[in-house]
């Protein structure tokens, strides 16, 4: 299965697009930039899907017979990001247009391309099998060490190890009197995946059927999703330290345990239980493997294709209008741009103000955007970083009072950072230093691209601390912005040095992204890193189904993190489910048939 370390690698690689200097140099090569578009067609009835990220589009369809192009994902030169809009030859009509070219949008486009025309385990291998199905096995995975996460709480250290039995024994060694509670946690972790699958299947159904079956099919998920992680862990154990450790990966959810959904906390914990894997060649190798499938279907991935509006005709989604004024029609539109962007920015004003859409927007406002992040990107002078030998990632918490630390930092950015996440991409991924570095006034770099590794140090972003520069031009933020970034970078370097004292002296390159960077490049409100909050409220909307794949606008569907939860794997699943909602359960059957070949 795909472990957390892989998810972080993907997110950090995505975030590198958000890094001010790196973006302009790498947006044509990074698989998840937000201005790419894909088109394709195949077979008797071409199924095309266009993916538009924030302001971009992509269309895709099943592969035309005899068309195939093999791409070596590990080769940086093969990381193809697509064709500029001005060079693309676009059709006037597509069967589907997917707005948003992140993982969810790409997954939806490929799923519609490969399976909508009726085309064709190992325990814990589900998401790996999904990735292999969507990429034709074109991504090579490298495993992280058995210790996929090290959780540091003040001066105390705990290792999370891969494997169910190993995890239980290691945790029991830390808390020998809590064996029964830990067995209960493990049982909940194992049971949450089938509960999530049933909930997801219900979300793909037409409204009348989901309403009829939802109270039964989504029951297992809703019971846990409606309570906080703190409430659940407090029922299982009275040991406050153990309660904190069980929520030690909360940065992966974006909310501390008192605010996060227990179901999603368990899902994240289970997802990483069998260890972590990273894509050889970096996260962009996933897109490099997916794009040729779309192109082989007669489609194209098109960059710099901003979408201005979803066309609605006779009350039904009917295509998109680009910022250039060009219009393309389609039978359906799938939006990966998020609930708020989709309903408030992409729909015609008269439709955005309708009661059904306003109800969706009110729900999104009540849930609220997730945290933003400040991420320090570092180049280290070595092929391997010895400090990370045997460790996947490090979560460094200020204290066991996760919620209190989170609230204090949210109110005052000078307060101690509640959690700092550290991750290293070294020779396991075979990512050259040159792919993550670029010159800028706020960074330093080495002339050599060999003998380097990349390292990310991230903490919760404080949007209000940078709010006075909101709306300013990128790289022209005005007085004080650079100085504030430097102060934040220094604090993160101190956190790194506190864990790995020798690392700061070996840094060859550094660059910091802020919440404004995320907002600028992704279009997410307040630089939200995970879309909408994964809170209990999110999973109580619409009778416990949350934001569904089918929207109140006929022919308009949703995918992405808002439809499920945070993370690349969740976005991947949302793309598959959106394709099922669009084309019917035959898509799911075809996916499962091929997926079984990879498990």
C-alpha positions in Angstrom: 0.0 0.0 0.0 1.0 3.6 -0.4 2.3 4.8 2.9 2.3 8.2 4.5 5.8 9.0 3.5 4.7 8.6 -0.1 1.8 10.9 0.5 4.0 13.5 1.9 6.4 13.2 -0.9 3.6 13.8 -3.3 2.3 16.7 -1.4 5.7 18.2 -1.0 6.4 17.8 -4.7 3.1 19.4 -5.4 4.0 22.2 -3.0 7.3 22.7 -4.9 5.0 24.1 -7.6 4.0 26.6 -5.0 7.5 27.6 -4.2 8.0 31.0 -5.8 11.2 30.4 -7.8 10.7 26.7 -8.4 7.3 27.1 -10.0 8.3 29.0 -13.1 11.1 26.7 -13.9 9.3 23.5 -13.2 5.7 23.9 -13.9 6.0 22.2 -17.3 7.6 19.2 -15.6 5.7 18.8 -12.3 2.7 16.5 -12.6 0.3 18.5 -10.5 0.5 22.1 -11.6 -2.9 23.8 -11.7 -3.0 25.0 -15.3 -2.9 21.8 -17.3 -5.5 20.3 -19.5 -6.0 16.9 -21.0 -8.0 15.6 -23.9 -8.5 12.2 -25.5 -10.9 10.0 -27.4 -11.3 6.3 -28.3 -13.3 3.5 -29.6 -16.8 3.5 -30.9 -18.0 6.3 -28.6 -15.1 8.5 -27.6 -15.0 9.3 -23.9 -13.1 12.5 -23.4 -12.4 14.3 -20.2 -10.8 17.7 -19.8 -9.0 18.5 -16.5 -8.7 22.0 -15.4 -6.8 22.8 -12.3 -8.1 26.0 -10.6 -7.8 28.0 -13.8 -6.7 25.1 -16.1 -8.3 22.4 -18.2 -7.6 18.8 -19.3 -9.6 16.4 -21.4 -9.3 12.7 -21.6 -10.8 9.6 -23.3 -10.2 5.9 -23.8 -7.2 4.9 -25.8 -7.5 4.5 -29.5 -6.6 1.1 -30.7 -3.0 0.7 -31.7 -1.9 4.0 -30.0 0.6 3.6 -27.3 3.6 5.5 -26.0 6.0 4.3 -23.4 7.5 6.8 -21.0 10.3 6.0 -18.6 9.1 7.8 -15.5 12.4 7.8 -13.8 14.0 9.8 -16.6 13.6 13.5 -15.8 13.4 14.3 -19.5 10.4 12.1 -19.8 8.4 14.0 -17.2 6.1 15.6 -19.8 3.7 18.2 -18.5 1.7 18.7 -21.7 1.2 21.1 -24.6 0.8 24.9 -24.2 -2.8 26.0 -25.0 -1.6 28.1 -27.9 -0.1 25.0 -29.5 -2.9 22.6 -28.7 -5.4 21.4 -31.3 -8.6 21.2 -29.3 -11.9 19.7 -30.4 -15.1 21.6 -30.1 -16.9 18.9 -28.1 -15.8 16.3 -25.5 -17.8 13.7 -23.7 -16.5 15.0 -20.4 -14.5 17.9 -19.2 -12.7 17.6 -15.8 -11.9 20.9 -14.2 -8.8 20.6 -12.1 -5.7 18.7 -13.1 -4.4 17.5 -9.7 -4.4 13.9 -8.6 -8.2 13.7 -8.5 -8.7 15.3 -11.9 -6.0 13.2 -13.5 -7.5 10.0 -11.9 -10.9 10.9 -13.2 -9.6 11.6 -16.7 -7.7 8.4 -16.9 -10.5 6.3 -15.4 -13.0 7.7 -18.0 -10.4 7.2 -20.7 -9.6 3.5 -19.8 -12.8 2.2 -18.4 -15.9 4.2 -19.3 -16.1 2.5 -22.7 -16.5 -0.8 -20.8 -12.8 -1.7 -21.0 -11.6 -4.1 -19.1 -4.6 -8.7 -3.2 -2.5 -8.4 -1.3 -3.9 -7.0 2.0 -3.0 -3.3 2.3 -2.1 -3.1 -1.4 -5.3 -1.4 -2.6 -4.0 2.1 -3.4 -0.8 0.7 -4.9 -3.0 -1.4 -7.2 -5.1 1.6 -8.0 -2.0 3.6 -9.0 -0.7 0.7 -11.0 -4.0 0.4 -12.8 -4.1 4.1 -13.6 -0.5 4.2 -14.8 -0.3 0.8 -16.5 2.3 -0.1 -14.0 4.4 2.8 -15.2 5.6 4.0 -11.8 8.3 2.3 -9.8 7.9 2.4 -6.0 10.7 2.4 -3.4 9.9 1.4 0.1 10.8 3.5 3.1 12.4 2.0 6.2 10.2 0.0 8.6 10.0 3.1 10.9 7.8 5.1 8.6 7.1 7.8 11.2 9.0 9.0 14.2 6.7 11.0 16.6 8.5 13.3 19.0 6.4 14.8 21.8 8.5 17.4 23.7 11.6 15.4 24.8 10.0 11.9 24.2 10.3 9.8 21.1 8.2 7.0 19.6 8.6 5.1 16.4 5.7 3.9 14.3 6.7 0.7 12.5 5.2 -1.1 9.5 3.1 -4.2 9.8 0.1 -4.8 12.0 1.8 -7.2 14.5 4.9 -5.1 14.6 2.9 -1.9 15.2 1.0 -3.5 18.0 4.1 -4.9 19.7 6.1 -1.7 19.4 3.2 0.4 20.8 2.7 -2.1 23.6 6.4 -1.8 24.5 5.8 1.9 25.1 2.5 1.4 26.9 2.5 -2.2 28.4 -0.6 -1.5 30.5 -2.6 -0.4 27.5 -2.4 -3.6 25.4 -6.2 -4.0 25.3 -6.8 -0.4 24.2 -4.2 -0.8 21.5 -5.8 -3.9 20.2 -9.1 -2.0 20.0 -7.4 0.8 18.1 -5.9 -1.7 15.7 -9.3 -3.4 15.1 -10.8 0.0 14.4 -8.0 0.8 12.0 -8.6 -2.4 10.1 -12.4 -2.0 10.0 -12.4 1.6 8.8 -11.4 0.8 5.2 -14.5 -1.4 4.4 -16.7 1.2 6.1 -15.2 3.9 4.0 -15.7 1.9 0.8 -19.3 1.4 1.5 -19.7 5.2 2.3 -17.9 6.1 -0.9 -20.1 3.7 -3.0 -23.2 5.4 -1.6 -21.9 8.8 -2.5 -21.7 7.8 -6.2 -25.4 6.8 -6.3 -28.2 9.0 -7.6 -29.7 11.1 -4.8 -32.9 9.1 -4.4 -31.0 5.8 -4.1 -28.3 7.3 -1.8 -31.1 8.6 0.5 -32.7 5.2 0.6 -29.6 3.1 1.2 -27.4 5.6 3.0 -28.7 5.0 6.5 -27.6 1.4 6.1 -24.6 1.4 3.8 -22.9 4.4 5.4 -23.7 3.5 9.0 -20.2 2.2 9.9 -18.5 5.3 8.6 -20.9 7.8 10.0 -20.7 6.5 13.5 -17.0 7.3 13.7 -17.0 10.3 11.4 -19.3 12.3 13.5 -17.1 12.3 16.6 -13.7 13.8 17.2 -10.5 11.9 17.4 -10.1 13.0 21.0 -13.5 11.7 21.9 -12.7 8.3 20.4 -9.3 7.9 22.0 -10.6 9.2 25.3 -13.1 6.3 25.3 -10.4 3.8 24.6 -7.7 4.9 27.1 -7.2 7.3 30.0 -3.5 7.6 29.3 -3.1 11.2 28.0 0.3 10.4 26.5 -1.1 7.5 24.5 -4.0 9.6 23.4 -1.5 12.1 22.0 0.7 9.5 20.3 -2.3 8.0 18.5 -3.0 11.4 17.0 0.7 12.1 16.4 0.2 12.2 12.6 -2.4 14.9 12.8 -0.5 17.2 10.5 -1.5 14.7 7.8 -5.1 15.6 8.5 -4.6 19.3 9.1 -6.5 19.4 12.4 -5.5 18.4 16.0 -7.4 15.6 17.6 -10.0 17.7 19.3 -11.2 19.1 15.9 -10.6 16.2 13.5 -13.0 13.4 12.5 -12.2 10.1 14.2 -13.0 8.2 11.1 -10.5 10.1 9.0 -7.9 9.9 11.7 -8.3 6.1 11.7 -8.2 6.0 7.9 -4.9 7.9 7.8 -3.4 5.6 10.5 -4.6 2.5 8.7 -3.4 3.8 5.3 0.2 4.0 6.7 0.0 0.8 8.7 1.8 -1.4 6.1 4.6 1.1 5.7 5.6 3.9 3.3 6.5 3.9 -0.4 7.8 6.7 -2.6 7.7 7.0 -6.4 11.1 6.6 -8.0 11.8 9.8 -9.9 9.6 11.9 -7.6 5.9 12.6 -7.6 5.9 13.9 -11.1 6.7 10.4 -12.3 3.0 9.5 -11.6 1.7 12.2 -13.9 4.4 11.2 -16.4 3.0 7.7 -16.5 -0.7 8.9 -16.6 -0.4 11.5 -19.3 0.7 9.1 -22.1 -2.4 7.0 -21.3 -4.6 10.0 -21.9 -2.6 11.0 -25.0 -2.7 7.5 -26.4 -6.4 7.7 -26.2 -6.3 10.6 -28.7 -6.1 13.3 -26.1 -3.7 15.9 -24.9 -2.5 17.5 -21.7 -2.7 21.2 -22.3 -1.0 23.8 -20.0 -1.9 27.4 -19.3 -5.5 26.9 -20.2 -7.4 28.8 -17.5 -11.1 28.1 -17.1 -13.4 31.1 -16.6 -16.7 29.5 -16.3 -18.7 26.2 -16.5 -21.2 26.6 -19.3 -24.8 25.8 -18.3 -27.4 25.3 -20.9 -31.1 24.4 -20.2 -30.1 23.9 -16.6 -27.4 21.4 -17.3 -23.6 21.6 -17.3 -22.5 21.7 -21.0 -18.8 22.5 -21.2 -16.4 25.3 -20.2 -15.3 28.7 -21.3 -11.6 29.4 -21.1 -10.1 32.7 -19.9 -9.1 33.2 -23.6 -12.8 33.2 -24.5 -12.7 29.9 -26.3 -15.6 27.6 -25.5 -15.7 23.8 -25.6 -18.9 21.8 -25.0 -19.2 18.4 -23.3 -21.8 16.0 -22.1 -20.7 16.3 -18.5 -18.2 18.4 -16.4 -16.3 17.0 -13.5 -14.8 19.7 -11.2 -11.6 19.1 -9.2 -11.4 22.8 -8.2 -13.0 22.4 -4.8 -16.5 23.0 -3.5 -16.1 26.8 -3.0 -14.3 27.5 -6.3 -16.7 25.4 -8.2 -19.9 26.8 -6.9 -18.9 30.4 -6.3 -16.4 31.1 -9.1 -17.1 28.7 -11.9 -20.9 28.7 -12.2 -22.9 31.5 -13.8 -23.9 34.1 -11.1 -27.6 33.3 -11.4 -26.9 29.6 -10.7 -24.5 30.3 -7.9 -27.2 32.3 -6.1 -29.8 29.5 -6.3 -31.0 28.0 -3.0 -29.4 24.5 -3.7 -26.0 26.0 -4.5 -26.2 28.4 -1.6 -26.9 25.5 0.7 -23.7 23.8 -0.6 -21.7 27.0 0.0 -23.2 27.4 3.4 -22.1 23.9 4.3 -18.6 24.6 3.0 -18.4 27.9 5.0 -19.4 26.1 8.2 -16.8 23.4 7.7 -14.2 26.0 6.7 -10.9 25.7 4.8 -8.1 23.5 6.1 -4.8 24.7 7.5 -2.3 26.3 5.2 1.4 25.4 5.4 4.8 27.1 5.5 7.3 24.8 3.9 11.1 25.1 3.8 12.7 23.3 0.8 16.3 22.4 1.3 19.1 20.9 -0.8 21.5 18.9 1.3 25.1 18.1 0.2 25.0 14.3 0.0 23.3 11.6 -1.9 22.1 10.1 1.3 21.1 11.9 4.5 22.5 9.7 7.4 20.2 11.4 9.9 17.2 9.8 8.1 18.7 6.4 7.9 16.0 4.0 9.1 13.4 6.8 9.4 10.7 7.8 6.9 9.5 11.1 8.4 9.7 13.0 11.7 6.8 14.7 13.5 8.1 17.1 16.2 5.4 18.2 18.6 5.9 21.1 21.1 4.0 19.2 23.8 1.3 16.6 24.3 -1.3 19.4 24.4 -1.9 19.3 20.6 -5.1 21.3 20.6 -3.8 23.9 23.0 -0.6 24.4 21.1 -2.5 24.5 17.8 -4.9 27.2 19.2 -2.2 29.3 20.7 -0.2 29.3 17.5 -3.3 30.1 15.5 -3.9 33.1 17.7 -0.3 34.3 17.9 2.3 33.3 15.2 5.1 34.1 17.6 4.0 31.3 19.9 5.9 28.0 19.7 5.2 26.0 16.6 2.8 23.2 17.5 4.2 20.7 15.1 7.0 20.6 12.6 7.1 17.9 10.0 10.5 16.8 8.4 10.9 14.6 5.4 13.8 13.6 3.2 13.9 12.6 -0.5 17.3 11.0 -1.1 18.6 8.3 -3.4 15.5 6.1 -2.7 13.6 8.4 -5.1 16.6 9.2 -7.4 15.5 12.8 -7.6 18.4 15.0 -8.7 19.0 18.2 -6.8 18.6 20.2 -10.1 15.0 19.2 -10.3 14.1 21.0 -7.0 16.4 24.0 -7.2 16.3 27.3 -8.9 17.9 30.6 -8.5 16.2 33.5 -6.5 17.2 36.3 -4.3 15.8 34.4 -1.3 17.6 31.1 -2.0 21.1 29.7 -2.3 22.1 27.0 -4.7 25.1 24.8 -5.7 26.4 24.7 -9.2 26.4 20.9 -9.1 23.2 18.9 -9.5 24.9 15.7 -8.4 25.5 14.5 -4.8 22.5 16.2 -3.3 19.3 15.2 -1.6 16.2 17.2 -0.9 14.6 17.9 2.5 11.4 19.5 3.5 10.7 21.1 6.8 7.0 22.2 7.2 4.8 23.7 9.9 1.2 24.9 10.1 0.9 28.1 8.0 -0.3 31.3 9.6 -2.3 33.0 6.9 -3.1 36.1 8.9 0.6 36.8 9.5 1.0 37.3 5.8 -2.5 38.8 5.1 -1.3 42.4 4.6 0.5 41.2 1.4 -2.6 39.4 0.1 -3.3 40.4 -3.5 0.2 41.6 -4.1 2.1 40.4 -7.1 4.1 37.2 -6.7 7.8 38.1 -6.1 6.8 41.7 -5.7 5.1 41.4 -2.3 6.5 44.7 -1.0 8.4 45.8 2.1 8.7 43.4 5.0 7.6 40.3 3.2 11.1 39.0 2.5 12.2 39.8 6.1 9.2 37.9 7.6 10.0 34.9 5.4 13.6 35.0 6.6 12.5 35.1 10.2 10.2 32.1 9.7 12.9 30.2 7.8 15.3 30.8 10.7 12.8 29.3 13.1 12.3 26.2 11.0 16.1 25.8 10.7 16.3 25.9 14.4 13.7 23.2 14.7 15.6 21.1 12.2 18.9 21.6 14.1 17.2 20.6 17.4 16.5 17.2 15.9 19.5 16.8 13.6 22.3 19.1 14.8 24.7 18.4 11.9 22.2 19.1 9.1 22.0 22.9 9.0 25.7 23.1 8.2 25.3 21.0 5.1 22.5 23.0 3.4 23.3 24.0 -0.2 19.9 25.4 -1.2 17.0 26.8 0.7 13.6 28.4 -0.2 10.5 29.0 1.8 6.8 28.9 0.6 4.2 30.7 2.6 0.3 30.4 2.7 0.3 33.2 0.1 2.4 31.0 -2.2 -0.2 28.3 -2.0 -3.1 30.7 -2.5 -1.4 32.2 -5.5 -0.6 29.0 -7.3 -3.5 26.7 -6.3 -6.4 29.2 -5.9 -7.4 27.7 -2.6 -8.9 30.2 -0.1 -6.4 31.3 2.6 -3.8 28.9 1.1 -5.7 25.8 2.3 -3.5 22.8 2.0 -6.2 20.1 2.2 -9.3 21.8 0.8 -12.1 21.7 3.4 -11.4 20.7 7.0 -11.7 16.9 7.7 -13.8 17.7 10.7 -16.8 15.8 12.1 -19.1 18.4 10.6 -17.8 17.8 7.1 -19.0 14.2 7.3 -22.4 15.1 8.8 -23.5 17.2 5.8 -26.3 15.7 3.6 -27.2 13.0 6.1 -23.6 11.9 6.7 -22.7 11.6 3.0 -20.7 14.9 3.0 -20.2 16.6 -0.3 -21.3 14.2 -2.9 -19.9 13.5 -6.4 -23.2 14.4 -8.0 -24.0 18.1 -7.5 -27.4 19.9 -7.6 -26.5 20.9 -11.2 -27.3 18.1 -13.7 -24.2 17.0 -15.5 -21.8 18.6 -13.0 -19.8 16.3 -10.8 -17.2 16.8 -8.1 -13.9 15.1 -7.3 -10.9 15.9 -5.2 -10.1 16.3 -1.5 -13.4 18.1 -0.7 -15.3 15.0 -1.8 -13.4 12.6 0.5 -10.6 14.0 2.7 -7.1 15.2 2.6 -4.2 13.6 0.8 -3.1 12.2 -2.5 -4.6 8.8 -2.0 -8.0 10.4 -1.1 -7.8 12.5 -4.2 -7.0 9.4 -6.3 -10.0 7.6 -4.8 -12.3 10.6 -5.5 -11.3 10.6 -9.2 -12.2 6.9 -9.5 -15.5 7.4 -7.7 -16.3 10.5 -9.8 -15.8 8.4 -12.9 -18.2 5.8 -11.5 -20.8 8.5 -10.8 -20.4 9.8 -14.3 -20.4 6.5 -16.3 -22.0 4.0 -13.9 -21.0 0.9 -11.9 -19.4 -0.7 -15.0 -16.4 1.5 -14.5 -16.0 0.2 -10.9 -16.2 -3.4 -12.1 -13.6 -2.7 -14.8 -11.3 -1.0 -12.3 -11.6 -3.8 -9.8 -10.9 -6.4 -12.5 -7.6 -4.7 -13.5 -6.7 -3.8 -10.0 -6.8 -7.4 -8.9 -4.0 -8.1 -11.4 -1.7 -5.8 -9.4 -2.5 -7.0 -5.9 
